[in-house]
Amino acid sequence: MPYLTGESPYPPPDPTVGGGSQSWLSPLFPRGPIDLRGTVQSLPRDGAVPGLAEWHWISTPGHSPGHVSFFRAGDRTLIAGDAIVATRQESTLAVMRQRAVVWRPPAYFTCDWEAARQSVETLAALDPEVLATGHGPVLRGARMRRAVRALAVNFDRVMPASGRYVPFPAVTDGHGLVHVPPRVPFDRAAVVRAALGASALGVSLALVGAKYWRRSPSTAG
């Protein structure tokens, strides 16, 4: 709640983990706080979702403090938010292509890796039929379930070996951010290279799109 009422920002990103240009550029991403006082309400403690009787919410912190997921038991539909994602969010190319893969929470904004592990285990135990996440396409079926279970079992292999929040997480309470571990050394030139690479990729895609548009027959009526 404090991150949604103007009281506290989320913990700062860790650009040293995850690899990929999205990680390197993460210090440029907004992290609040935003002020929704008068609009936002706390969820009931019993897991109910007001107005959506078939759904219940599940505490899945780790990627961010207070993170929740939503599950509908009738058809085993899971909205996991960023506790699990469906593309390698650290990679700009993977994000643009939306290549489907069951993956850990985005590393650069995950501030408590042990809590993130426990959240993945909690979601895997639900055995979902449909998985909708904050990043990537909607996934479904037995293959997805096997991948979610494998992520839970092999979480040590996909979490960063070191980083700002490895092994010590950010400390938060009901008022928001209390303490963050010190920064780890970071190659700032990587941010510049990532920005230049992303700009060059954007220009290339724009030129390809313009060339295709010129060659395409007119659809004007």
KOLFI-21445 format. One record per residue: residue number from 1; residue in one letter; y, x, z of N, C-alpha, C in turn. Coordinates in nm, 3 decimals. Last residue first. Layout:
BEGIN
<pt NUM, a, <Y, X, Z>, <Y, X, Z>, <Y, X, Z>>
...
! end
This chain:
BEGIN
<pt 221, g, <0.299, -0.991, -4.967>, <0.268, -1.113, -5.040>, <0.376, -1.149, -5.141>>
<pt 220, a, <0.194, -0.650, -4.937>, <0.303, -0.749, -4.932>, <0.269, -0.870, -5.017>>
<pt 219, t, <0.027, -0.445, -4.939>, <-0.029, -0.572, -4.889>, <0.077, -0.679, -4.883>>
<pt 218, s, <-0.020, -0.189, -5.179>, <0.071, -0.272, -5.101>, <0.002, -0.401, -5.061>>
<pt 217, p, <-0.277, 0.058, -5.138>, <-0.211, -0.047, -5.214>, <-0.126, -0.135, -5.125>>
<pt 216, s, <-0.215, 0.388, -5.013>, <-0.277, 0.257, -4.996>, <-0.204, 0.154, -5.080>>
<pt 215, r, <-0.067, 0.619, -5.031>, <-0.174, 0.600, -5.128>, <-0.234, 0.459, -5.124>>
<pt 214, r, <0.108, 0.600, -4.818>, <0.164, 0.605, -4.954>, <0.059, 0.576, -5.060>>
<pt 213, w, <-0.073, 0.605, -4.605>, <0.007, 0.484, -4.628>, <0.063, 0.483, -4.770>>
<pt 212, y, <-0.170, 0.866, -4.617>, <-0.261, 0.754, -4.640>, <-0.184, 0.628, -4.676>>
<pt 211, k, <0.065, 1.004, -4.553>, <0.000, 1.027, -4.683>, <-0.093, 0.913, -4.718>>
<pt 210, a, <0.109, 0.913, -4.293>, <0.208, 0.885, -4.398>, <0.148, 0.902, -4.536>>
<pt 209, g, <-0.118, 1.016, -4.165>, <-0.095, 0.872, -4.171>, <0.003, 0.835, -4.280>>
<pt 208, v, <-0.072, 1.290, -4.191>, <-0.191, 1.230, -4.251>, <-0.172, 1.080, -4.267>>
<pt 207, l, <0.164, 1.310, -4.043>, <0.166, 1.344, -4.185>, <0.045, 1.284, -4.257>>
<pt 206, a, <0.071, 1.236, -3.789>, <0.175, 1.157, -3.854>, <0.180, 1.184, -4.003>>
<pt 205, l, <-0.110, 1.440, -3.738>, <-0.159, 1.302, -3.751>, <-0.056, 1.214, -3.819>>
<pt 204, s, <0.069, 1.656, -3.723>, <-0.037, 1.654, -3.824>, <-0.088, 1.513, -3.846>>
<pt 203, v, <0.224, 1.584, -3.500>, <0.287, 1.597, -3.632>, <0.183, 1.589, -3.742>>
<pt 202, g, <0.027, 1.595, -3.298>, <0.097, 1.470, -3.328>, <0.163, 1.473, -3.464>>
<pt 201, l, <-0.042, 1.865, -3.306>, <-0.143, 1.765, -3.339>, <-0.077, 1.633, -3.375>>
<pt 200, a, <0.199, 1.978, -3.220>, <0.148, 2.009, -3.354>, <0.044, 1.907, -3.398>>
<pt 199, s, <0.210, 1.874, -2.961>, <0.314, 1.841, -3.058>, <0.266, 1.865, -3.200>>
<pt 198, a, <-0.015, 1.993, -2.847>, <-0.009, 1.847, -2.856>, <0.096, 1.803, -2.957>>
<pt 197, g, <0.062, 2.263, -2.866>, <-0.057, 2.214, -2.935>, <-0.056, 2.065, -2.951>>
<pt 196, l, <0.286, 2.268, -2.701>, <0.301, 2.301, -2.843>, <0.182, 2.249, -2.924>>
<pt 195, a, <0.163, 2.197, -2.459>, <0.269, 2.113, -2.514>, <0.287, 2.139, -2.662>>
<pt 194, a, <-0.015, 2.412, -2.427>, <-0.067, 2.275, -2.438>, <0.037, 2.184, -2.500>>
<pt 193, r, <0.162, 2.626, -2.404>, <0.067, 2.621, -2.516>, <0.013, 2.480, -2.537>>
<pt 192, v, <0.290, 2.550, -2.166>, <0.367, 2.563, -2.290>, <0.274, 2.555, -2.412>>
<pt 191, v, <0.074, 2.560, -1.991>, <0.146, 2.434, -2.011>, <0.224, 2.437, -2.141>>
<pt 190, a, <0.009, 2.828, -2.000>, <-0.087, 2.731, -2.052>, <-0.022, 2.596, -2.076>>
<pt 189, a, <0.208, 2.954, -1.866>, <0.211, 2.963, -2.012>, <0.114, 2.865, -2.075>>
<pt 188, r, <0.132, 2.929, -1.605>, <0.231, 2.834, -1.657>, <0.242, 2.841, -1.809>>
<pt 187, d, <-0.155, 2.953, -1.457>, <-0.093, 3.015, -1.574>, <0.004, 2.915, -1.638>>
<pt 186, f, <-0.158, 2.948, -1.107>, <-0.170, 2.872, -1.232>, <-0.094, 2.943, -1.341>>
<pt 185, p, <-0.296, 2.962, -0.781>, <-0.229, 3.028, -0.894>, <-0.260, 2.957, -1.025>>
<pt 184, v, <-0.270, 2.649, -0.600>, <-0.346, 2.768, -0.638>, <-0.277, 2.831, -0.758>>
<pt 183, r, <-0.069, 2.516, -0.333>, <-0.102, 2.533, -0.475>, <-0.189, 2.656, -0.495>>
<pt 182, p, <-0.208, 2.410, -0.015>, <-0.116, 2.487, -0.100>, <-0.162, 2.494, -0.244>>
<pt 181, p, <-0.294, 2.061, 0.047>, <-0.322, 2.205, 0.051>, <-0.223, 2.281, -0.038>>
<pt 180, v, <-0.071, 1.821, 0.188>, <-0.149, 1.867, 0.074>, <-0.177, 2.016, 0.090>>
<pt 179, h, <-0.022, 1.548, 0.410>, <-0.032, 1.693, 0.389>, <-0.112, 1.719, 0.263>>
<pt 178, v, <0.046, 1.273, 0.389>, <0.076, 1.348, 0.510>, <0.079, 1.498, 0.483>>
<pt 177, l, <0.131, 0.989, 0.204>, <0.094, 1.130, 0.200>, <0.141, 1.203, 0.325>>
<pt 176, g, <0.108, 0.680, 0.383>, <0.108, 0.758, 0.260>, <0.067, 0.902, 0.280>>
<pt 175, h, <0.077, 0.530, 0.604>, <0.214, 0.545, 0.555>, <0.222, 0.631, 0.430>>
<pt 174, g, <-0.188, 0.545, 0.671>, <-0.135, 0.416, 0.631>, <0.007, 0.420, 0.582>>
<pt 173, d, <-0.247, 0.874, 0.531>, <-0.269, 0.770, 0.632>, <-0.206, 0.641, 0.583>>
<pt 172, t, <-0.397, 1.176, 0.398>, <-0.313, 1.057, 0.387>, <-0.340, 0.965, 0.506>>
<pt 171, v, <-0.438, 1.495, 0.274>, <-0.447, 1.413, 0.394>, <-0.348, 1.298, 0.380>>
<pt 170, a, <-0.637, 1.623, 0.007>, <-0.507, 1.580, 0.058>, <-0.530, 1.491, 0.180>>
<pt 169, p, <-0.927, 1.828, 0.100>, <-0.856, 1.719, 0.032>, <-0.713, 1.705, 0.080>>
<pt 168, f, <-1.068, 2.142, 0.034>, <-0.991, 2.063, 0.131>, <-0.911, 1.956, 0.060>>
<pt 167, p, <-1.200, 2.320, -0.130>, <-1.278, 2.212, -0.071>, <-1.199, 2.116, 0.016>>
<pt 166, v, <-1.009, 2.154, -0.356>, <-1.147, 2.199, -0.339>, <-1.143, 2.324, -0.249>>
<pt 165, y, <-0.755, 2.094, -0.433>, <-0.821, 2.000, -0.343>, <-0.970, 2.031, -0.326>>
<pt 164, r, <-0.692, 2.305, -0.602>, <-0.604, 2.274, -0.490>, <-0.673, 2.186, -0.387>>
<pt 163, g, <-1.007, 2.474, -0.673>, <-0.886, 2.404, -0.708>, <-0.806, 2.371, -0.584>>
<pt 162, s, <-1.345, 2.520, -0.792>, <-1.230, 2.558, -0.710>, <-1.109, 2.480, -0.757>>
<pt 161, a, <-1.532, 2.388, -0.939>, <-1.580, 2.484, -0.841>, <-1.469, 2.529, -0.747>>
<pt 160, p, <-1.506, 2.036, -1.004>, <-1.456, 2.173, -1.015>, <-1.511, 2.263, -0.905>>
<pt 159, m, <-1.805, 1.847, -1.079>, <-1.680, 1.865, -1.004>, <-1.636, 2.010, -1.014>>
<pt 158, v, <-2.045, 1.864, -1.207>, <-1.929, 1.825, -1.287>, <-1.798, 1.835, -1.210>>
<pt 157, r, <-2.239, 1.937, -1.026>, <-2.232, 2.012, -1.152>, <-2.106, 1.980, -1.232>>
<pt 156, d, <-2.226, 1.756, -0.820>, <-2.187, 1.895, -0.793>, <-2.167, 1.975, -0.922>>
<pt 155, f, <-2.340, 1.526, -0.929>, <-2.194, 1.535, -0.916>, <-2.147, 1.678, -0.892>>
<pt 154, n, <-2.592, 1.437, -0.999>, <-2.550, 1.571, -1.042>, <-2.400, 1.594, -1.025>>
<pt 153, v, <-2.615, 1.176, -0.907>, <-2.712, 1.277, -0.862>, <-2.661, 1.418, -0.887>>
<pt 152, a, <-2.403, 1.047, -1.041>, <-2.409, 1.047, -0.895>, <-2.499, 1.159, -0.844>>
<pt 151, l, <-2.474, 1.088, -1.308>, <-2.347, 1.140, -1.258>, <-2.348, 1.149, -1.105>>
<pt 150, a, <-2.713, 0.947, -1.317>, <-2.716, 1.092, -1.334>, <-2.586, 1.156, -1.285>>
<pt 149, r, <-2.615, 0.687, -1.291>, <-2.702, 0.743, -1.187>, <-2.708, 0.895, -1.196>>
<pt 148, v, <-2.472, 0.674, -1.531>, <-2.401, 0.659, -1.404>, <-2.485, 0.716, -1.289>>
<pt 147, a, <-2.680, 0.701, -1.716>, <-2.573, 0.801, -1.712>, <-2.495, 0.794, -1.581>>
<pt 146, r, <-2.828, 0.471, -1.669>, <-2.889, 0.603, -1.647>, <-2.784, 0.711, -1.635>>
<pt 145, r, <-2.637, 0.282, -1.749>, <-2.682, 0.288, -1.609>, <-2.748, 0.422, -1.577>>
<pt 144, m, <-2.618, 0.334, -2.024>, <-2.502, 0.354, -1.937>, <-2.545, 0.368, -1.793>>
<pt 143, r, <-2.873, 0.258, -2.102>, <-2.829, 0.396, -2.123>, <-2.710, 0.428, -2.035>>
<pt 142, a, <-2.879, -0.018, -2.043>, <-2.963, 0.075, -1.970>, <-2.917, 0.220, -1.984>>
<pt 141, g, <-2.541, -0.164, -2.066>, <-2.683, -0.147, -2.091>, <-2.750, -0.035, -2.013>>
<pt 140, r, <-2.213, -0.050, -2.176>, <-2.306, -0.147, -2.120>, <-2.450, -0.105, -2.144>>
<pt 139, l, <-1.859, 0.023, -2.167>, <-1.998, 0.062, -2.189>, <-2.090, -0.041, -2.124>>
<pt 138, v, <-1.541, 0.029, -2.316>, <-1.633, -0.044, -2.230>, <-1.777, -0.006, -2.268>>
<pt 137, p, <-1.386, 0.357, -2.367>, <-1.436, 0.226, -2.409>, <-1.522, 0.160, -2.303>>
<pt 136, g, <-1.122, 0.513, -2.164>, <-1.240, 0.511, -2.249>, <-1.288, 0.370, -2.279>>
<pt 135, h, <-1.015, 0.458, -1.837>, <-1.001, 0.542, -1.956>, <-1.131, 0.537, -2.035>>
<pt 134, g, <-1.079, 0.285, -1.634>, <-0.939, 0.302, -1.666>, <-0.914, 0.383, -1.792>>
<pt 133, t, <-1.369, 0.092, -1.743>, <-1.299, 0.193, -1.664>, <-1.154, 0.204, -1.708>>
<pt 132, a, <-1.645, -0.116, -1.720>, <-1.510, -0.104, -1.775>, <-1.432, -0.009, -1.685>>
<pt 131, l, <-1.972, -0.173, -1.777>, <-1.883, -0.079, -1.709>, <-1.752, -0.071, -1.785>>
<pt 130, v, <-2.237, -0.393, -1.719>, <-2.117, -0.367, -1.798>, <-2.026, -0.277, -1.715>>
<pt 129, e, <-2.438, -0.376, -1.534>, <-2.476, -0.403, -1.672>, <-2.361, -0.372, -1.767>>
<pt 128, p, <-2.481, -0.151, -1.253>, <-2.404, -0.244, -1.336>, <-2.464, -0.261, -1.476>>
<pt 127, d, <-2.590, -0.074, -0.989>, <-2.671, -0.089, -1.109>, <-2.602, -0.183, -1.210>>
<pt 126, l, <-2.482, -0.009, -0.748>, <-2.463, -0.147, -0.794>, <-2.545, -0.176, -0.918>>
<pt 125, a, <-2.514, 0.261, -0.718>, <-2.607, 0.175, -0.647>, <-2.594, 0.028, -0.688>>
<pt 124, a, <-2.293, 0.361, -0.850>, <-2.424, 0.375, -0.914>, <-2.525, 0.282, -0.848>>
<pt 123, l, <-2.094, 0.315, -0.659>, <-2.093, 0.238, -0.783>, <-2.227, 0.246, -0.855>>
<pt 122, t, <-2.167, 0.500, -0.459>, <-2.155, 0.357, -0.428>, <-2.164, 0.272, -0.554>>
<pt 121, e, <-2.148, 0.740, -0.599>, <-2.278, 0.697, -0.547>, <-2.277, 0.548, -0.515>>
<pt 120, v, <-1.871, 0.744, -0.642>, <-1.962, 0.738, -0.758>, <-2.100, 0.691, -0.713>>
<pt 119, s, <-1.788, 0.766, -0.375>, <-1.752, 0.647, -0.452>, <-1.842, 0.633, -0.575>>
<pt 118, q, <-1.881, 1.018, -0.306>, <-1.934, 0.901, -0.236>, <-1.904, 0.772, -0.312>>
<pt 117, r, <-1.717, 1.173, -0.477>, <-1.863, 1.175, -0.490>, <-1.923, 1.049, -0.426>>
<pt 116, a, <-1.465, 1.118, -0.369>, <-1.495, 1.080, -0.508>, <-1.644, 1.076, -0.533>>
<pt 115, a, <-1.487, 1.236, -0.120>, <-1.474, 1.090, -0.128>, <-1.505, 1.041, -0.269>>
<pt 114, e, <-1.495, 1.500, -0.214>, <-1.610, 1.446, -0.140>, <-1.605, 1.293, -0.140>>
<pt 113, w, <-1.244, 1.529, -0.337>, <-1.365, 1.535, -0.417>, <-1.487, 1.483, -0.344>>
<pt 112, d, <-0.946, 1.411, -0.347>, <-1.048, 1.421, -0.243>, <-1.184, 1.414, -0.313>>
<pt 111, c, <-0.776, 1.385, -0.561>, <-0.725, 1.460, -0.445>, <-0.825, 1.469, -0.331>>
<pt 110, t, <-0.745, 1.395, -0.899>, <-0.841, 1.364, -0.793>, <-0.810, 1.451, -0.672>>
<pt 109, f, <-0.592, 1.459, -1.116>, <-0.532, 1.370, -1.017>, <-0.630, 1.331, -0.906>>
<pt 108, y, <-0.752, 1.626, -1.270>, <-0.618, 1.674, -1.234>, <-0.548, 1.584, -1.132>>
<pt 107, a, <-0.990, 1.492, -1.333>, <-0.989, 1.598, -1.232>, <-0.848, 1.630, -1.182>>
<pt 106, p, <-1.069, 1.157, -1.351>, <-0.982, 1.262, -1.406>, <-0.951, 1.369, -1.302>>
<pt 105, p, <-1.408, 1.118, -1.226>, <-1.267, 1.078, -1.230>, <-1.182, 1.190, -1.288>>
<pt 104, r, <-1.676, 1.200, -1.464>, <-1.612, 1.203, -1.333>, <-1.470, 1.146, -1.341>>
<pt 103, w, <-1.821, 0.982, -1.713>, <-1.763, 1.107, -1.667>, <-1.700, 1.089, -1.530>>
<pt 102, v, <-1.999, 0.882, -1.989>, <-1.979, 0.853, -1.847>, <-1.938, 0.982, -1.779>>
<pt 101, v, <-1.840, 0.865, -2.300>, <-1.927, 0.942, -2.212>, <-1.898, 0.897, -2.069>>
<pt 100, a, <-1.712, 0.816, -2.624>, <-1.771, 0.755, -2.506>, <-1.862, 0.852, -2.431>>
<pt 99, r, <-1.403, 0.913, -2.743>, <-1.546, 0.942, -2.747>, <-1.611, 0.900, -2.616>>
<pt 98, q, <-1.138, 0.867, -2.819>, <-1.207, 0.773, -2.731>, <-1.359, 0.790, -2.741>>
<pt 97, r, <-0.973, 1.031, -2.960>, <-1.093, 0.983, -3.030>, <-1.167, 0.877, -2.950>>
<pt 96, m, <-0.781, 1.083, -2.766>, <-0.741, 1.023, -2.893>, <-0.860, 0.965, -2.967>>
<pt 95, v, <-0.937, 1.197, -2.563>, <-0.861, 1.076, -2.536>, <-0.825, 1.006, -2.667>>
<pt 94, a, <-1.031, 1.425, -2.689>, <-1.127, 1.324, -2.646>, <-1.057, 1.191, -2.620>>
<pt 93, l, <-0.785, 1.558, -2.724>, <-0.863, 1.518, -2.841>, <-0.965, 1.410, -2.804>>
<pt 92, t, <-0.708, 1.605, -2.459>, <-0.625, 1.519, -2.544>, <-0.704, 1.470, -2.665>>
<pt 91, s, <-0.916, 1.604, -2.182>, <-0.900, 1.654, -2.318>, <-0.817, 1.557, -2.401>>
<pt 90, e, <-0.954, 1.472, -1.945>, <-0.877, 1.597, -1.941>, <-0.844, 1.649, -2.080>>
<pt 89, q, <-1.122, 1.258, -1.986>, <-0.979, 1.232, -1.983>, <-0.896, 1.359, -1.981>>
<pt 88, r, <-1.377, 1.192, -2.158>, <-1.332, 1.314, -2.088>, <-1.180, 1.316, -2.089>>
<pt 87, t, <-1.451, 0.849, -2.084>, <-1.419, 0.954, -2.179>, <-1.373, 1.075, -2.099>>
<pt 86, a, <-1.484, 0.664, -1.886>, <-1.576, 0.658, -2.000>, <-1.534, 0.750, -2.114>>
<pt 85, v, <-1.492, 0.728, -1.528>, <-1.426, 0.699, -1.655>, <-1.525, 0.713, -1.769>>
<pt 84, i, <-1.487, 0.619, -1.194>, <-1.569, 0.671, -1.304>, <-1.491, 0.639, -1.430>>
<pt 83, a, <-1.251, 0.562, -1.071>, <-1.357, 0.623, -0.990>, <-1.464, 0.684, -1.080>>
<pt 82, d, <-1.053, 0.432, -1.205>, <-1.070, 0.573, -1.237>, <-1.174, 0.641, -1.148>>
<pt 81, g, <-1.203, 0.120, -1.249>, <-1.077, 0.193, -1.243>, <-1.097, 0.337, -1.287>>
<pt 80, a, <-1.435, -0.023, -1.279>, <-1.439, 0.094, -1.191>, <-1.305, 0.163, -1.175>>
<pt 79, i, <-1.565, -0.318, -1.286>, <-1.437, -0.259, -1.327>, <-1.412, -0.143, -1.231>>
<pt 78, l, <-1.877, -0.436, -1.377>, <-1.805, -0.345, -1.287>, <-1.677, -0.298, -1.354>>
<pt 77, t, <-2.093, -0.706, -1.380>, <-1.981, -0.642, -1.448>, <-1.900, -0.562, -1.346>>
<pt 76, r, <-2.320, -0.862, -1.320>, <-2.315, -0.719, -1.287>, <-2.210, -0.645, -1.372>>
<pt 75, d, <-2.309, -1.129, -1.334>, <-2.352, -1.060, -1.457>, <-2.341, -0.908, -1.443>>
<pt 74, g, <-2.270, -1.183, -1.058>, <-2.340, -1.276, -1.144>, <-2.390, -1.214, -1.273>>
<pt 73, a, <-2.110, -0.993, -0.933>, <-2.255, -0.982, -0.918>, <-2.330, -1.071, -1.016>>
<pt 72, r, <-1.854, -0.810, -1.028>, <-1.896, -0.949, -1.037>, <-2.049, -0.950, -1.042>>
<pt 71, f, <-1.629, -0.584, -0.871>, <-1.765, -0.611, -0.918>, <-1.792, -0.762, -0.917>>
<pt 70, f, <-1.385, -0.329, -0.878>, <-1.415, -0.471, -0.871>, <-1.550, -0.498, -0.935>>
<pt 69, s, <-1.246, -0.065, -0.670>, <-1.313, -0.113, -0.790>, <-1.350, -0.260, -0.769>>
<pt 68, v, <-0.959, 0.113, -0.542>, <-1.064, 0.012, -0.532>, <-1.123, -0.016, -0.669>>
<pt 67, h, <-0.789, 0.370, -0.363>, <-0.846, 0.323, -0.489>, <-0.956, 0.220, -0.462>>
<pt 66, g, <-0.682, 0.485, -0.138>, <-0.669, 0.342, -0.153>, <-0.728, 0.286, -0.280>>
<pt 65, p, <-0.598, 0.789, -0.298>, <-0.618, 0.717, -0.172>, <-0.595, 0.568, -0.195>>
<pt 64, s, <-0.783, 0.866, -0.598>, <-0.655, 0.843, -0.530>, <-0.683, 0.772, -0.399>>
<pt 63, h, <-1.038, 0.964, -0.620>, <-0.942, 0.991, -0.727>, <-0.800, 0.970, -0.675>>
<pt 62, g, <-1.089, 0.866, -0.351>, <-1.125, 1.000, -0.398>, <-1.034, 1.041, -0.511>>
<pt 61, p, <-1.227, 0.536, -0.285>, <-1.125, 0.641, -0.284>, <-1.179, 0.772, -0.336>>
<pt 60, t, <-1.323, 0.257, -0.322>, <-1.373, 0.374, -0.396>, <-1.267, 0.484, -0.401>>
<pt 59, s, <-1.415, -0.046, -0.188>, <-1.335, 0.074, -0.163>, <-1.398, 0.194, -0.233>>
<pt 58, i, <-1.434, -0.327, -0.390>, <-1.510, -0.221, -0.324>, <-1.418, -0.101, -0.306>>
<pt 57, w, <-1.404, -0.685, -0.418>, <-1.352, -0.549, -0.434>, <-1.430, -0.452, -0.345>>
<pt 56, h, <-1.569, -0.938, -0.611>, <-1.532, -0.878, -0.484>, <-1.487, -0.734, -0.508>>
<pt 55, w, <-1.569, -1.251, -0.793>, <-1.550, -1.107, -0.783>, <-1.535, -1.063, -0.638>>
<pt 54, e, <-1.567, -1.522, -0.802>, <-1.692, -1.454, -0.839>, <-1.685, -1.303, -0.820>>
<pt 53, a, <-1.308, -1.607, -0.742>, <-1.413, -1.627, -0.642>, <-1.541, -1.550, -0.674>>
<pt 52, l, <-1.016, -1.523, -0.765>, <-1.130, -1.485, -0.849>, <-1.256, -1.488, -0.761>>
<pt 51, g, <-0.823, -1.584, -0.581>, <-0.812, -1.645, -0.712>, <-0.927, -1.614, -0.804>>
<pt 50, p, <-0.860, -1.277, -0.409>, <-0.794, -1.408, -0.415>, <-0.780, -1.459, -0.558>>
<pt 49, v, <-1.160, -1.142, -0.358>, <-1.047, -1.122, -0.448>, <-0.978, -1.258, -0.464>>
<pt 48, a, <-1.317, -1.013, -0.058>, <-1.285, -1.121, -0.151>, <-1.166, -1.083, -0.237>>
<pt 47, g, <-1.356, -0.822, 0.137>, <-1.397, -0.791, 0.001>, <-1.369, -0.899, -0.101>>
<pt 46, d, <-1.251, -0.872, 0.385>, <-1.390, -0.911, 0.363>, <-1.439, -0.885, 0.221>>
<pt 45, r, <-0.983, -0.815, 0.394>, <-1.076, -0.712, 0.442>, <-1.221, -0.745, 0.414>>
<pt 44, p, <-0.790, -0.900, 0.103>, <-0.860, -0.938, 0.227>, <-0.964, -0.833, 0.266>>
<pt 43, l, <-0.532, -0.676, -0.011>, <-0.656, -0.747, -0.034>, <-0.721, -0.786, 0.099>>
<pt 42, s, <-0.179, -0.723, 0.024>, <-0.301, -0.653, 0.063>, <-0.422, -0.740, 0.031>>
<pt 41, q, <0.039, -0.773, -0.255>, <-0.021, -0.820, -0.132>, <-0.147, -0.739, -0.102>>
<pt 40, v, <0.350, -0.739, -0.430>, <0.216, -0.689, -0.399>, <0.169, -0.743, -0.264>>
<pt 39, t, <0.607, -0.861, -0.406>, <0.512, -0.900, -0.512>, <0.369, -0.862, -0.476>>
<pt 38, g, <0.749, -0.761, -0.200>, <0.773, -0.900, -0.236>, <0.680, -0.952, -0.343>>
<pt 37, r, <0.759, -0.437, -0.340>, <0.773, -0.523, -0.222>, <0.813, -0.664, -0.262>>
<pt 36, l, <0.708, -0.243, -0.523>, <0.669, -0.380, -0.559>, <0.675, -0.471, -0.437>>
<pt 35, d, <0.813, 0.050, -0.627>, <0.845, -0.045, -0.521>, <0.818, -0.187, -0.569>>
<pt 34, i, <0.631, 0.356, -0.664>, <0.700, 0.242, -0.721>, <0.718, 0.139, -0.610>>
<pt 33, p, <0.665, 0.714, -0.592>, <0.618, 0.578, -0.568>, <0.692, 0.474, -0.652>>
<pt 32, g, <0.483, 0.817, -0.893>, <0.544, 0.722, -0.802>, <0.629, 0.791, -0.696>>
<pt 31, r, <0.403, 1.001, -1.074>, <0.308, 0.970, -0.967>, <0.372, 0.882, -0.859>>
<pt 30, p, <0.415, 1.092, -1.424>, <0.473, 1.028, -1.305>, <0.365, 0.997, -1.201>>
<pt 29, f, <0.336, 1.421, -1.550>, <0.304, 1.279, -1.542>, <0.368, 1.217, -1.417>>
<pt 28, l, <0.374, 1.690, -1.545>, <0.479, 1.612, -1.609>, <0.456, 1.461, -1.597>>
<pt 27, p, <0.145, 1.803, -1.442>, <0.266, 1.804, -1.359>, <0.381, 1.723, -1.417>>
<pt 26, s, <-0.040, 1.774, -1.665>, <-0.035, 1.674, -1.559>, <0.086, 1.684, -1.465>>
<pt 25, l, <-0.086, 1.954, -1.863>, <0.040, 1.880, -1.869>, <0.058, 1.784, -1.752>>
<pt 24, w, <-0.339, 2.047, -1.807>, <-0.227, 2.141, -1.803>, <-0.092, 2.070, -1.800>>
<pt 23, s, <-0.492, 1.814, -1.847>, <-0.482, 1.876, -1.715>, <-0.360, 1.965, -1.705>>
<pt 22, q, <-0.456, 1.779, -2.120>, <-0.413, 1.674, -2.028>, <-0.400, 1.729, -1.886>>
<pt 21, s, <-0.573, 2.007, -2.233>, <-0.427, 1.997, -2.231>, <-0.377, 1.886, -2.140>>
<pt 20, g, <-0.845, 2.162, -2.051>, <-0.788, 2.067, -2.146>, <-0.639, 2.048, -2.126>>
<pt 19, g, <-0.968, 2.171, -1.707>, <-0.948, 2.225, -1.841>, <-0.885, 2.121, -1.932>>
<pt 18, g, <-1.032, 2.106, -1.442>, <-1.067, 2.015, -1.550>, <-1.058, 2.074, -1.688>>
<pt 17, v, <-0.754, 2.242, -1.260>, <-0.892, 2.194, -1.268>, <-0.911, 2.107, -1.392>>
<pt 16, t, <-0.488, 2.307, -1.242>, <-0.582, 2.418, -1.256>, <-0.726, 2.372, -1.273>>
<pt 15, p, <-0.315, 2.100, -1.190>, <-0.336, 2.136, -1.331>, <-0.438, 2.247, -1.352>>
<pt 14, d, <-0.327, 1.854, -0.982>, <-0.378, 1.991, -0.979>, <-0.408, 2.033, -1.123>>
<pt 13, p, <-0.052, 1.643, -0.873>, <-0.167, 1.678, -0.955>, <-0.207, 1.824, -0.935>>
<pt 12, p, <0.027, 1.531, -0.535>, <0.061, 1.596, -0.662>, <-0.064, 1.633, -0.741>>
<pt 11, p, <-0.049, 1.204, -0.402>, <-0.060, 1.350, -0.397>, <-0.031, 1.412, -0.533>>
<pt 10, y, <0.205, 0.949, -0.466>, <0.066, 0.994, -0.460>, <0.063, 1.147, -0.446>>
<pt 9, p, <0.491, 0.891, -0.248>, <0.428, 0.924, -0.376>, <0.281, 0.953, -0.356>>
<pt 8, s, <0.581, 0.615, -0.034>, <0.521, 0.748, -0.052>, <0.477, 0.768, -0.196>>
<pt 7, e, <0.722, 0.372, -0.033>, <0.719, 0.454, 0.087>, <0.672, 0.596, 0.062>>
<pt 6, g, <0.724, 0.180, -0.230>, <0.832, 0.278, -0.229>, <0.829, 0.374, -0.113>>
<pt 5, t, <0.500, 0.030, -0.234>, <0.616, -0.029, -0.169>, <0.729, 0.072, -0.152>>
<pt 4, l, <0.283, 0.159, -0.329>, <0.329, 0.045, -0.407>, <0.450, -0.023, -0.346>>
<pt 3, y, <0.206, 0.342, -0.151>, <0.237, 0.394, -0.284>, <0.294, 0.284, -0.375>>
<pt 2, p, <0.136, 0.197, 0.075>, <0.262, 0.272, 0.076>, <0.302, 0.327, -0.060>>
<pt 1, m, <-0.122, 0.080, 0.000>, <0.000, 0.000, 0.000>, <0.129, 0.084, 0.000>>
! end
